[in-house]
Amino acid sequence: MQVKKWLTWGGIAFVAYYLFARPTDAADAVRGAFDTVFNAADSLAQFVNNLA
């Protein structure tokens, strides 16, 4: 359980560092992640609509 705790805090520290060191790149990464989620949801909606 100790390793999981260290990895969690290490991940949080990395994200915080990335946000402060490269805020533009971090914003682009978040925007890209949201675009991917929205594209996947749109594709799923089109698939379900084509089933009917």
Number of C-alpha atoms within 10 A of each C-alpha: 5 7 8 9 10 11 11 12 12 12 12 12 12 11 13 13 12 14 14 10 11 10 13 12 12 16 12 11 12 12 12 12 12 12 12 12 12 12 12 12 12 12 12 12 11 11 11 10 9 8 6 5
